[in-house]
Amino acid sequence: MLEISGNDIVDNKKNKQPQERKKLDKLELDESGNYSKPTEDQKEKFSTALRELSEIFENVNFPWYLDGAMNISIYLGDQIRQHKDIDISIFKEDLSKLNNLLEYKGFGIFIIFEKGNKQNLRLLDEEELSKLTSYHLCIKKIDLNGIIQDHEDSLFSNVDLHVHDRDENGDTIINYSGSKFSKEYFKQIQHELPNNKTINLSHPAIVFYHKLYAYDKINRPYDLLDLEKLAPKLELKDFKMLKGVVESEFEKRKDQIRQIFESLWQFIMPILQLSKDKTIIKEKLSEYPEIKNKIKIKDQKTIDYVDIISKYLSENSNISKEDFISRSFEITKPLEWLQERMKILNDLEKVRHD
C-alpha cells in the first residue's frame, strides 16, 4: 500500500536540477511472436498498481483517465501481458489541480527531455506547469527534497502523463497529433476494483488510437498485438470515426509537406537558372534551414533526400515546380506512416466484423 500523509508535501522550489530517467527494459515477444504470459509477480504488481491508482485519485473533482494497454487487460477481464508502466491522461485546464493532489501525496510532475543520448527529468513547479506548451511529462514519487524515489517493484516508478486540450465545444484535442475527438469519447468509464474503489478507463477507441500511433514494427511490435486484442471491443462506428481522423490527418500532413517542398523549390530555383552542377545544387539545398538542422544531427533520410534530389535536378532539364514536388514525395514518402495506420485499421475492422 502507498504510505501517504500531509507531511509528504514537497517544496517544488527545491532540486530543480535534471535527474536521469531510468530506461525501461524492452517488452519482448516469444519465438512465435506472441506475448509471454505474465508471471504471478507481474500480476501482483498490476493489481497493486490499480489499487494504488484508485487510492490516489479517490474523490478528485476533475476528469482523469487510465490510458494504454492496462485498459485492454481490464476490458478483457484478464491480464494480457506484463505492463511496464502506467499511462494517465488529463485535460490541460486541470493540470494545476493534479499537481496539487500529487504534491500532497508525495509525487511530482517532471518534464522529459533529451540530453546527450539519455532522457532526463526535471521537476516542474506550479508556474512552469501553467506556461507549458509541450507536454512530454511523467509522474514520479519524490522525497521532501524533490529527489526521485524509484522502486523496482512498483509501476508507480514509471507513470507517463498525457495532457490534452479541449475546444470551445468541449471536444478533445490530442496533444501529440492535434486531432479532435468528440466529447462523447471522453466520458469517464468507471471500473470498480476489489477494494470497492474505482478507476477511470479510457474509451476503447481512444486506447486504440494511442496504440495505433505508438506502433513501430521494429521497436514496438507488441502494439500490433495489443490492437488485435482490443479490436473486438470497438464498434463499427468507432472504426469509421478512427478512419475519418486518420484521413483528416493524412490530408493535413500532405498539405503541410507540400508547403515545405514549395518553399524549398523557391529557395533552389535561382541556382537552377545558373547551374546544373550537382555539387552546387547540393550545397545550396544544404543551406535550407530545416535541411541544415537535420544534416547537423546526421539525419540519414534527409541526407539521402538531398543527394537524390540534387542528382535529379542536375540530370533533367525544364523541371517544373510540380515535377520537383512530385519527385520529392516519391523520395521521402512522408505519408507512408499514415498509410500504414489506415491499412491496420482496415485489416482489423475486417477481422472484427466479417
N, C-alpha and C positions, 0 to 999 in steps of 0.2 A: 504494500500500500504506500501511497505518497505521504511523506511527512510534511504537512502544510501548516503554517502558522503565520500570524501577522508579523512576527519577528523576522520573517524571510523577505520583507520589503527591501528592495535594492535601490541604492543611490546611483542612478544611471549616469551621474557625472563622474563616477569612478571607472577606472580601467577602460578607457576608450581606445586602447591600443589594439591592433589586429591580433587575432588568435587563429592559429591554423585549424582548418576544418579537416577532421579525420575522414579518410576515404572509406566508403563502404565497399565490402567485397562484392564482386560481380555475381549476379544471380546466374548460376549455370544450369543448363538443361542436361538431361541424361543422354545416353547414346542414341536413344530412339527419338530425341528431340522433344521430350516431354518434361514436365516439372518433376523434380524429386519430391517425394511425399514429405510433408512437414514432420519433424520429429516431435516427440512429446514435449521436449523443452521449448521448441518453437511454438507449439500450440499453447503452451502455458504463457509464453511471452505475449502472444497475440491476445489471449483472454485478459491478461493483466493490463495490457495497453488500452483495451476498450473500457475496462473498469476505471482506470485512471482518467481516461478522457471524459467519462461521464461525471466523475467527481470534480474535475477542474472546471467543466462548463455547466455544472448544475445551476439552474435558475438564472442564467445570464439573460440580459434584456436586449440581445442583438442576435441576428441570424448568423449561424456558422455551419459549416458542412465538412464532413469527412470525405476526402477525395481519394482517388487512387484505388489500387487493387484490393485493399481491405474491404471496400464496399462489395466487391464481387464475391468474396468469401461469405459475407453476411447475406447477400441476396440469395446465394445458392445453399445456404444452411450448412456449409462445410468448408473448412479452410482449404483453399485450392493449392497453396504453396507457402513457402516461407515468405514472410513480409519483413523487409529490412528497415523500413521507415514508415512514418505516418505523414500523410498529406492532409492539410486542413486549408479551407478557403473561407474568407470573409469578404465583406464589402469595404471599400476604401473609407467610407463615412464612419465605419465602426472601428477603425484601426486604433484610435485613442482608447476606446473602451476596452479593447482586447489587451492593449499594453498595460492599462491599469490593473486588469484582472491578473495578468501574468506576473506583474511586479509583486503583487500581494502574495502570490503562490510560489514565488521563488524562481521565476523564469524571466528570460529577457528575449527581445526581438533583435536579431542580428541581420545585417546586410551581408550578402555573399559577394565576394569579388576575387578576381584573379590577381595573383602576384607571383611572377615567375611562372613556374609550372604547377603551382599549388593554389588551391582555393583557400581563401582566408575569410575570417569573420570579424565584424566589428559591431559592438553593442551600440544600439541607437537609442537616443533619448526622445522625449515627447516632441520637442521642437523639430528634430530631424525627421521624425516619422510624419509630421504634418506637412513637410516640404518635399517628400519623396515623389519622384516622377517615374522611377522604375522600381520593380518590386521583386527582386531576386532575394528573398528573405527566408530565414529559418528561425525556429524557436529552440532555445537551449536552457537547460537547468543551470543556474548560476549560484555562486556563493555571495556573501554580503559585499564583496569587492567587485562583483561582476565577472569573476573568473568562471569559465565553463566547467561544469561538473559532468563529464561524460561517464555513463555507466554502461558497460558492455551488455549487461543482462536486461536493459530497458530500451524499448523502442522510443522512449521519450528523449533519448540521446540524439535522435535523428528525426526531427519534425520539420518538414518543408511547409512554408506558409505562402499561400497564393492570395493575392489581394486583387479583387475585381471591382469594376466601377458600375454605376447604374445611370441610365439616361433619365430624361425628364418623365418618361412614361413608366419607369420602374423596371425596364428591361435591362438585362445584364450584359456588360461589355467585358469579354475575356481579356485579361491584361496582356497576354503574350501574343495574341493574334489580332485583337481589335474587333473580332466577330461578335455579333449581337445575338442574344438568345432571349426568347420571350420569358417574362417573369413567371409564367406557368411552370417552366423547367427549374425554377429555383424556389419552389415551395419546399419547406423543410419536411423531410420524411423521417419521422421519429421511429427509432428502433429501441425496444425495451430489452435490457440486459438482465441476467440472473440476479443482480444486486438491486433490482427494481428501479434503477435509474435509466435514463435514456440518452442516446446519442443521435445526432442528425446525419442522415445519409444524403448523398447527392443523388439526383435522378440518374437512372441507368444510362440515359442518352448523354448526359454531361460527363459521366465517367468514361463512356465510350469515346467521346470527343477528345478528352485529355489523353487517353491511351493511344488513340489514332495518331495524335500529334507527337507523342513521345517515341513511337515505334521507330526502331532503327534495326534493320536486319542483321547488322554486324554487332553493334554494341548492346542492343536491347531486343533480341529475338523473342523473349518471353512475352513482350507486349502483344504480339500477334496471338499467342495462346490465350492471353487474358481476354482479348477481343472475341475470340471464338467462344470462350466460356460465357461471356457477357451477352453475346448476340441474342440468345433466346429470351432475354429479359426486355428486349426492345420491341415495340410495336411498329407496324408498317408506317404509321405517321411519324415515328421517330426517325426511321431511316430516310424518309422523304425530307424531313427537316434538316437532317445532317448533310444530305447530299446538296440541298439548297445552300447551306452555309459554305460548304467546300467549293461549290460552283461560283458563289459570290466572291470568295477569296481568290479563286483562280482568275476571274476577270479583273479584280482589283490589282492583283500581283502582275498580271500581264500588262496592264496599263502603266504601272509603276516602272517595270523593266523597260518597256518601250520608251518611256520618257528619258530614262538613263541613256539608252542607245541613241536616241535623237540628239541628246546633249553631247554625247561622245562624237557623233557624226559632225556636228557643228564645230567641235573642237579640232578634229583631224582634217576637215575638208581643205583649209588653206594650204596645208602641207602637201596634200594630194595634187593640188593645182601646180605645185612647183617641182615635185619629185615622186618617182615611183620606186625609189630605193627602199628596200625592206628595212634596213638598219635605221634609216632616218625616220621612217614611219613608226617603227617600233619604239624608238627613243621618244618621239612625240606622244604616242599613246601612253607611255610610261609616266608622262608628266601629268596626266589627268588625275585630279586629286584622289578620287576613290580607288583608282587603279594603283596609284603611287603608294597609298597606305597599305593596300593588300600585298603588293610586292614587297614592301618593307617587312611584313610579317611572314614572308615566304609562302603566301597562299598559292598552292600549286595550280588550282583551277584558273586563277587569274593569270598566272604566268603562262600557262598553256594557251589561254584565250588570246593574249597579246601576241604570242608567237604565230598562232594560226591565222588570226585576222590580219596581221601585218603581211603575211605571205599572200593571202587572198587579195588584199588591196594592191600589192606590188605586181601581181601577175595578171590582173584583169583591168581592162580599160573601160571607161564610160560606166562606172559603177554608180548607181543611184542611191539615194538615202534608203529606199525600201530594200534594195539589194543588200545593203550593209546591215540593216536591222534584221532582215530575214536570216542572213548568214550568222549573225551574232546569236540569234535564238537557237539556231542549229548547233552551234559550237557549245554554248553554255548550258543549254537545256534547263533553263531556270524554272520551268513549270513541271518538270518531271516528278518532283517531290509531291506536288498536289495531285498529279495524275495517278500516282501510286496510291494515294489515300482514297481517291474515288474508286479505284479498282477494288481495294479492300472492302469498301462499303458495299459495292455492288455484289461482290462474291459472297459476303456474309449475309446480306439480305436474301440472296437467292437460296442459300443453305437453310436459312432460318424459316423461310415462308414457302418453300417448294412443297 
